[in-house]
């Protein structure tokens, strides 16, 4: 994300005050300092897993190739003042912060030998190809375990390494309907809808990072490495167990019902004054409804038979939402938010990407990072969403240019001589 133009007029995302200061700084070591990760991932799920490990201080070395560039290196957004290029994608540069990059043409046996040497010098190996791809390349767990007995390896495949669907190719957009998320997303009477992002990728990546940490904890206690078989499909389903157990326990499929909630009303996102401005409101109980009615300037609605109880409000929900929307359309979302929050009601502006990028609370917490990149300069990126009082968790470097660390990693990590590296380069193994 590029920094805002100096001529841009800032717009407050909300009415909260914020003390500028940034994230706390600690001189203590990072939790994973001294650990090395050989990263064979691409697209989103795998890189999102290794991003968390980099945030925690691990040395993450991406293995890439110029013969088949990772698709995210070719995806927008690009900075408006820089021509597109494989090192300039905001998408790639977000999810690969803090990492290094080497290039190997793994179709060549000599490149596989280099990769094995890297893995032997690493604590963790991460990959998210379809099941069996690493085995066919000669980089499966049994091979790597013979090189280093305590190695931890995780495969984040679409459907897992076992089962009848293990060989199928997976992409994030297909994971959403396959997981059941689409079946509960949408409006009443409408077909199933996508949720807006490919949930299987980030949920798979985050679950994968947790599994790696658990395996490293096990290794610290036992000296044993292990293989982790993660299914992105299964990790997607973990975010909607209530919908699944509704069927397994009662044989009932939850209905699609837009932004409504079975136990709260009103509950939704309502149009506000301004161009495409919206505000989210959730009334959790009858007491909150009474406070909301006073905010509307109609306290008598608290005792109105149509709205006095949750059951009544659900029965008259269309009428209720028309009433709320008529009120919210007359004022900005910031004004509505401030008024309702002061009354103890859950409400907030439906933030745009600009709102988030300019949010003073996030800025005060040091959530955003701006580090120099050799091709796009200093750009604002999302940083680490947690703070640790005694551990150094942060983005340590901008995302790598393709293959920028090849010579150094081969020399310092894999222990190749300068002459050997030059020969590999000349034979186009490092491509």
C-alpha positions, 0 to 999 in steps of 0.5 A: 500500500503506497503512502497517502499523497501529501495533498490528500485530505485525511478523513477521520475513520471514527470519533475515538481519540488516540495517543501517538506512540507506536508499539512497545520496543523490547531488547529481548530476543525473538521467540524463534530467534536462531531457527531456520525455515526452508520455505517452499510455499507459494500463493497465499496459504503457505506464505501466510504460515511462514509470515507468522514464523518470520514475525516471531523471529525465524530466519525464513528462506523462500525457495522460488524459481524464475521459470515459474514465478509465484502468481502473487508476484504478478498480482496488483496492487502496484504503486501508482508511480512505479511500473509493474514488475515481479518485485513490486506487487503490494500483494506479494510484498505484504505476505512475504515481509521479513523473508529471504529469497533464493531461486532454484530450478527444481526440475533439475536434479542439481537444484534438488541437491541444493534444496536438500542441503538447505533443508538439512541446515533448517529446523522447519520445512514448509510447503503447500503444493498438492499432496505428493508433489514434494515426494515426486521432487525428491524432497518428501519427509522421509528423504529430509528426515534421513538428512536431519532426524529432528526436522519438522515438516508441514504440508498445507495441501488442499485436502490433506495427504490421505483420503480419496481427494488427496490428489486434487488441486485446490484454490482458495475460492473453491474452498469457500463453497466446499467448506460450507461457508457459502451455504450460510452466506447470503440473503434469504431467498438468494443462492449461496454467495462467496464471503469476499476472501479465500478463507482457506488460505489465511485459516490454513496458514494460521493453523499451520503456524500453530501446528509448527509451533506445537511441533517445535515445542514437542521437539524441545522436550523430546528431541523428535521432529515430525511431519504435519499433514494439514488440510486447508479444507478442514481448516476452513470448516473450523470457523463454522462448527455451529453450522455443521453441528446444527446438521449433525445434531439436529439435521437442520441446515441454518438459513441464509439471512444476510447480516441478521443474527438469530439472537439479536435484533436489530443486527446489521449494516445500515446505510449512512449519510455520504457516498457509500457510507455505512454503519454496523449496529448490534442490539444484544438485548432488550435493555440495549433496545431501550437505550437505542430507542432513546438515541432515536429520540423515540423512547416509547419504542422500548415498550412498543409491542412490536419491538419490546422483546427479542421475539417481537423484534424478530417477528417484525424485523423488516419493519424494524430495519426500515425504522433504523435505516431511516435514522442512520441515513440522516447522519454520518457513520461517525456521528452514529457511532459516537452517539451509540457508543456513548449509550453503551451500544455496539456500533461502528463505522463500516471502515473502508480501506482508507479508513483503516490505513489512516486510523489513529488507533492503529497508528498509535499502536504501531500496527503499520510498518514502513520499511525501505524496499529496493524497487518500490521504496518505502511503502506502508504495510500491515505489521504484526497484530500482537504485542509481547512484553518480553519478546521481540516480534516485528517485521524485520525487513521488507519482502525480498526481491526474486532470488536476492539472497541466493549467493549468500544463502548458498555460501553461508547456510549451504556451505557452497564455495564461490566456485561451486556457486558460480558453476551452478549459476553458469549451468542455470541451476539457480534460475 
